[in-house]
Amino acid sequence: TLNIVSYLEGFLPKTSRS
């Protein structure tokens, strides 16, 4: 579900969940 991760990162890029 990388789609969700990339979607959230769009709003919270500081989370650095990559």
TORKOL-628352 format. One record per atom (N, C-alpha, C): residue number from 0; residue in three letters; atom name; x, y, z. Coordinates in pm, 1 decimal. Each point is the difference from the previous one (the first is absolute). Example, Ala and Ser with C-alpha at 12.3 -4.5 7.8 and 13.67 -1.06 7.14 Angstrom:
<atoms>
{pos 0; code Ala; site N; px 1319.0; py -569.0; pz 780.0} .
{pos 0; code Ala; site CA; px -89.0; py 119.0; pz 0.0} .
{pos 0; code Ala; site C; px 90.0; py 120.0; pz 0.0} .
{pos 1; code Ser; site N; px -35.0; py 105.0; pz -72.0} .
{pos 1; code Ser; site CA; px 82.0; py 119.0; pz 6.0} .
{pos 1; code Ser; site C; px -77.0; py 109.0; pz 73.0} .
</atoms>
This chain:
<atoms>
{pos 0; code Thr; site N; px 86.0; py -120.8; pz 0.0} .
{pos 0; code Thr; site CA; px -86.0; py 120.8; pz 0.0} .
{pos 0; code Thr; site C; px 89.2; py 125.3; pz 0.0} .
{pos 1; code Leu; site N; px 99.6; py -1.8; pz -87.2} .
{pos 1; code Leu; site CA; px 90.7; py 116.5; pz -7.4} .
{pos 1; code Leu; site C; px -78.3; py 123.3; pz -43.1} .
{pos 2; code Asn; site N; px -114.2; py -23.3; pz -64.4} .
{pos 2; code Asn; site CA; px -81.9; py 112.8; pz -44.6} .
{pos 2; code Asn; site C; px -39.8; py 86.0; pz 118.3} .
{pos 3; code Ile; site N; px -34.1; py -64.4; pz 110.3} .
{pos 3; code Ile; site CA; px -43.6; py 73.1; pz 118.9} .
{pos 3; code Ile; site C; px 117.3; py 77.2; pz 59.0} .
{pos 4; code Val; site N; px 115.2; py -63.6; pz 2.1} .
{pos 4; code Val; site CA; px 119.2; py 64.2; pz 56.1} .
{pos 4; code Val; site C; px 32.9; py 125.7; pz -78.7} .
{pos 5; code Ser; site N; px 6.9; py -13.4; pz -129.6} .
{pos 5; code Ser; site CA; px 33.8; py 113.9; pz -85.1} .
{pos 5; code Ser; site C; px -109.0; py 107.3; pz 13.2} .
{pos 6; code Tyr; site N; px -123.2; py -43.6; pz 23.7} .
{pos 6; code Tyr; site CA; px -110.4; py 94.4; pz 14.8} .
{pos 6; code Tyr; site C; px 15.7; py 80.5; pz 128.1} .
{pos 7; code Leu; site N; px 32.7; py -70.9; pz 108.0} .
{pos 7; code Leu; site CA; px 17.5; py 68.1; pz 128.7} .
{pos 7; code Leu; site C; px 124.6; py 88.1; pz -4.0} .
{pos 8; code Glu; site N; px 105.5; py -48.9; pz -63.9} .
{pos 8; code Glu; site CA; px 124.6; py 77.2; pz -7.3} .
{pos 8; code Glu; site C; px -25.5; py 131.6; pz -71.8} .
{pos 9; code Gly; site N; px -101.8; py 0.3; pz -86.3} .
{pos 9; code Gly; site CA; px -34.3; py 123.2; pz -72.6} .
{pos 9; code Gly; site C; px -38.4; py 107.3; pz 99.9} .
{pos 10; code Phe; site N; px -54.6; py -41.2; pz 114.1} .
{pos 10; code Phe; site CA; px -40.5; py 95.0; pz 103.3} .
{pos 10; code Phe; site C; px 102.4; py 5.4; pz 112.2} .
{pos 11; code Leu; site N; px 62.8; py -115.1; pz 28.0} .
{pos 11; code Leu; site CA; px 99.1; py -4.5; pz 108.1} .
{pos 11; code Leu; site C; px 133.4; py -53.5; pz -50.3} .
{pos 12; code Pro; site N; px 69.5; py 81.4; pz -80.9} .
{pos 12; code Pro; site CA; px 129.0; py -41.4; pz -56.2} .
{pos 12; code Pro; site C; px 106.8; py -7.9; pz 108.5} .
{pos 13; code Lys; site N; px -26.7; py 62.2; pz 116.1} .
{pos 13; code Lys; site CA; px 97.8; py 0.3; pz 108.3} .
{pos 13; code Lys; site C; px 1.4; py -134.2; pz 72.9} .
{pos 14; code Thr; site N; px -99.5; py -84.3; pz -25.2} .
{pos 14; code Thr; site CA; px -6.4; py -127.8; pz 69.8} .
{pos 14; code Thr; site C; px 115.6; py -90.0; pz -43.0} .
{pos 15; code Ser; site N; px 52.9; py 26.2; pz -121.9} .
{pos 15; code Ser; site CA; px 113.8; py -79.4; pz -50.4} .
{pos 15; code Ser; site C; px -29.8; py -148.6; pz 17.0} .
{pos 16; code Arg; site N; px -114.0; py -43.9; pz -47.2} .
{pos 16; code Arg; site CA; px -36.7; py -140.5; pz 14.1} .
{pos 16; code Arg; site C; px 60.6; py -84.6; pz -111.8} .
{pos 17; code Ser; site N; px 77.5; py 62.7; pz -84.4} .
{pos 17; code Ser; site CA; px 59.7; py -72.3; pz -111.4} .
{pos 17; code Ser; site C; px 100.1; py -101.8; pz 55.0} .
</atoms>
